[in-house]
Amino acid sequence: MKDMIVRAYITLLDADPAIWRRIELPAGFTLKHLHDVIQTVMGWYDGHLHHFQIGGMLYGEPSPEDDLHDRELLNERKFKLASLANDGERAFEYVYDYGDNWRCTVVLEALTAADPGVTYPRLVSGARHGPPEDVGGPWGYIDFLDAIADPKHERCAELTEWSGGDFDPDRFDIDEINRALAQLSPRKSTRRKSAKPAATE
């Protein structure tokens, strides 16, 4: 699977208009890698718990807090996308931030040969800005957008400042996102050029 990639389609549920991403990532990536990629393409910061639900089983980062949530998580680092794409569940759910309860559907569309000239993972297409962290989930996001769009809204100034002053729900910069994704590439070289030996007289 070294030279294979998985193409996946990710949709954020309860978002209208739709917020979606189509990505390509190495087939050898694990669910943990997929989590990192979703965080990046949605513009989130991985500050909350998450899990994948696949065929009735939960996969994530096992934690002592699991007992508090009455759940058992299988280790997402041990489950590769190639296994799912070959003979597993091709459609499953990703849940992030149990307070805001962001839910995404993930559909593995294809397992195909990688292009040697391309850096993976990469974002192929998508639409709309991901919602800000801690905005209150899908319904809080609707209220947030209403507030920042109306200068007369009682919370307009507060929420505009909270979101950095320039939040545009329609903004989607594929090049910017791909630059961030490049940091997750297994092909990213960590080698440094050897220092030239000091000149001798």
N, C-alpha and C positions, 0 to 999 in steps of 0.2 A: 504493500500500500504506500510505499515511499513516494512514488510519483503519481499518486492519485489525489483528487480533491473531492470534497462534498459540496454541492450547492444547496443552500438552505434558504427558505423563505420564512421570515419572522414577521408576525403581525401583533401589534399591541391591542389587546382586547378592550372593548368599551371606549375606543377613541373614535370620534367623528368630527371632521373627516379622518380617514384612516392614516395611521402612522405605521409604516412598514419598511422592511429592509430585505434586500436579496444579497446574500453574501456567499463567498466561496472560501473554503478553508481546508487545510490539509486533512486527508482522511485519517491520519494518525493522531489527530487532535483528540483529546478526551473531552468529556462533558465540562470539566473544569476550564479547559481552554475555551469552549463554547460560551460559558458564563462570562469569561473575560472579554470575549468578542462582543457579546450582547451589551455588556456594560459600556463598551467603547462606542458602538454604533448608536446607542441611545443617548449618549452623553451623560451617563450616570457615573457615580464615584465609588461604588462597591462598599457603601457604608452600612448595609443592612443584610439580614439573613436572606437566603434564597434556596430554592430547590427545583429540580426537574421532576415531573411526574410522568413516568413512562410505563405503560401497561400495568397500572395499579401499584407500582413500586416508586419510592421516592429516592432520588439521588441528590447529594449535596456535599457540604463540608461538615462532617460529623462534629458535634459540639456538645458540651455538657448541658447546654440549654435545650437540647432535644427533648429531654424528659419533661421540661416545663411545658413544651408544646405538644406533648404526648405523641411523638412521632419517632420513627426509626429511619435513619438515613443511611443508604448505601454510599460508599465513597465514590464521588464523581470522578476522582482522579484515576480510577481503575477501569473506566468504561469508555471505550473508543468509539468515535463516530462511525468508523468503518464497519463495526459490528452492527450498528443500527441500520446503516445504509444497505448492507448486504442481506441480512436476514432478520432484522429486528423491527421495532415499531418506527415507521417513517414519519409519524405525526405525534407530537407530544406537547406538553405544557411546561413553561418556565414561569416560576413565580418569584418575584423580588419584592422585598420590604413588606413584612407581614402586617404593618400598620397601614401603609398606603395600598397594599395588595395589588401591585402591578402584575398583570398576567399576560403572557405572550404565548401564542401558538407558534410552534416550530415545525415546519414541514421540510423533510429532506427530499429535495426534488430529484437529485441525480448524483451518481458516483461516476466520475469521469477522469480522464487523463489530465494532469496538470500541464500548463503551458510553461516551458522552461524559462521563458523570459518574464514571467509574472511573479511578483512577490505576494505571497499568501500569508495570512488571510487578507481578503480584499472585499470592499463593498462594491457591488455591481450597480445597484440602483436602489431607490427608496423614495420616500416622501415625508416631508414635514419634520420639524424639530422634535426631538424627544422631550417629554415633559420634565420640568425641574424636579430634583429630589425634594422630598418632604413637602410637596404641594398639597397633599391630602388625597392622593389616589385619583381615579378617573373623574369622580364627581367634584373633588376639590379643584382639579385642573380646569374644569368647565367654569367654576366660579372665579378662578384666578384669571382666565382669559377674558371673562366678562368685565372684571374689575379693571384690568390694565388697558382695555379698549375704550373705557368710558372715563374721561377726565373728571366727570362729575360724581363718579362712584366714590363712596366714602372711604374705600380702601385702595383707591387707585394709586395714590402717592406712596403709601406704605408698601404695597406689593410690587410696584415698579422698582422701588429702591431695593427691596429684598431680592429681586431677580436680576439685579445688576443694571437695570435701567434701559436695556435695549433688547428684551426678549421678543423674538419674532417667531410665532408658531409655524410660519410657512417657510422659514429659512432652512435650507438643506444644502450643505456644502460637502459634496462627495469627496472632493480633493482633500479637504481638511480632515475628514474622518479617516480617509485612507492613510494620511500621514500618521495619524494616531495608531491605526491598525498595524502599520509597518513595525512598530515597537514590539508587537507580539509575534513577529515572524520567526520561525525556527531557523530561517536562512540568514537572519541578521547576525553578522559576524561580530564576535566579541574579541577577535584577535586584534592586536595593535601592531603597527609596523615596528620592526626591530630598530632600535636606535643604532645609528651609524657609529662605528668605533671612533674613539677620539683620535684626532690626527697626532702622529708622532713626529718629532723632529729628527 
